[in-house]
Every structure is written in structure tokens, then in C-alpha cells.
Amino acid sequence: MHARIVDIRSVIRLDAHHAHAWHVLHEAARVEPDEFARIAWYRGDPIAALGQQTAETLVACGRHEEVLAFLRGVSRDLGLEPAPVFAPF
């Protein structure tokens, strides 16, 4: 029996892709709390502001930061951003 040879670069890319996808889905939870709706959005709803591509496609292309910025903008527009906290004097 022989050990399978794995290209470590592909494993690192895959792990980074999963981390970016998780980060986008985590941020999207602020806008859409329903997990099934959130995953459906991630996989199937094109984002007009980002060239009519889905979040999944954008993340796969390495554009996760753009998706995160888009989601943060949606959160701000919906008033979902947390209020700033000021330290006592």
C-alpha cells in the first residue's frame, strides 16, 4: 500500500478558500439570520454591484474582501451596524 501524495499548495489554497467562505457567510448572518436562506444567497443570488456574480463565485476567484465590503455596506444601509461604544471619561 502506498501513501497518497498531496500537493501541500492545493491544501493551503483549499483551506484559505474555506476560511474565506466561512468569513463571508458569518458576515452575511448579520443581514440574513436564516442559515438556509443565507446559503442559498451565497450560492445562487448574483450581486449586481459586483458584476452579477454570486458570492460563491467571487470567493472562489479570490474576491472575498469585495463581498465582505458589500455585506458591510448592506448592514450599514439597513441600520444593522452596532452603535459606537464610547469609553467613560
VOMAR-198601 format. One record per residue (C-alpha): residue in one letter; x, y, z. Coordinates in pm, whole numbers, plus 50000, padded with zeros to 5 digits. Each point is the difference from the previous one (the first is absolute). Example, Ala and Ser with C-alpha at 12.3 -4.5 7.8 and 13.67 -1.06 7.14 Angstrom:
! VOMAR-198601
a512304955050780/s501375034449934/
//
This chain:
! VOMAR-198601
m500005000050000/h501355034049901/a499405033250167/r498135025349795/i502105029649891/v498355033250071/d501125033549863/i500065021150315/r499375031649795/s496584987049896/v499134991750361/i500985034950115/r497965016049719/l497024978250089/d500295008850370/a500225037149916/h496994996949771/h497984983550276/a501105026450250/h498985028049763/a496664983349928/w499344995850372/h500915036450064/v497605012049727/l497194977750130/h500665012050355/e499765036349890/a496864992049798/a498394986850320/r499695036050116/v497725006849703/e498284966249965/p499694979650321/d498384970049828/e502824975749915/f498244983749703/a499115033749845/r503555012250059/i501544969949825/a497515003349714/w501045036749964/y503704990850012/r499674973649730/g497275013449774/d499275037250020/p502085022249771/i501235032350156/a499295028549758/a502615022950155/l502684973349947/g499444991549635/q496974977350036/q502114972550154/t499034979450303/a501875002950326/e501174964249952/t501525008249660/l501625031750131/v501534981850298/a501304972749768/c501665027349789/g501715014850305/r497665030050025/h498724992550352/e501015034450129/e497685016149745/v497134977950116/l500735008850362/a500025037249917/f496704995649815/l498434982450300/r501295026650240/g498435026549779/v496694981450003/s500214997750380/r500595037550025/d497165007549757/l497624978450205/g501115015950325/l501424967250128/e503415013750090/p500585000350375/a499905034150164/p503465013850078/v501064994650357/f501585029250180/a502294995250296/p499035018650318/f501905031950070/
//
